[in-house]
Amino acid sequence: DIVMTQSPLSLPVTPGEPASISCRSSQSLLRVNGYHYLDWYLQKPGQSPQLLIYLGSHRASGVPDRFSGSGSGTDFTLKISSVEAEDVGVYYCMQALQTPPTFGPGTRVDIK
Amino acid sequence: EVQLVESGGGFIQPGGSLRLSCVASGFSVTTKYMTWVRQAPGTGLEWVSVSYTDGRTHYADFVKGRFTISRDNPRNTLYLQLNTLTVEDTAIYYCAGGAAYSHGPGAFDLWGRGTLVSVSS
């Protein structure tokens, strides 16, 4: 199975400031079609996860444009351009190149 | 409103069985691959199983033949039969759906609120 790691595991943030989370996979997530099969999910406190980003950089429907995904091969980044209080929660990356899909351990984002 | 609603969780002794249900509304399950993801208390997300629209299914290795995923398209419902449960299966079980990827499960854009399975003697 593909192993996913994330850093940092905890990220205190200041509203209005940018934030960044890294995700690394144990093998390249690039498929022959040229897309990277990497998703980002946010699980807000007491809620189920929600899809933020798919194919590494495509924002899901309804996701604010302050969220952006980038990266290639084995290294990916989720960026929040200006953190808002509602962005607190645990962020997970997940590889979908191979079955089983595997999640990173999560990055807990909270307000300083 | 588009939503998924899980049910069927509960408290069960080791070795017992449960059947989880996930009722979809606002869309047809025939348009999405449907999956189960679980989350043990205080831990991260773990993929369990997927049911594709063409009838194929796939399971995580830890299932080891104990779980069976199925769908009832006329009832717009996904199921997960859990057998030979162990304490390690204690978790919230989420039903989720997606359609963006043609080769496998991912980009789960719809999630239910989950149902808690608690296995204890």
Interface residues (C-beta under 8 A of the other chain):
Chain A: D1 R31 Y37 D39 Y41 Q43 Q47 S48 P49 Q50 L51 Y54 L55 A60 S61 V90 Y92 M94 A96 L97 Q98 T99 P100 P101 T102 F103 G104 P105 G106
Chain B: V37 G44 L45 E46 W47 V50 H58 A60 D61 Y94 A96 G98 A100 Y101 H103 G104 P105 G106 A107 F108 D109 W111 G112 R113 G114
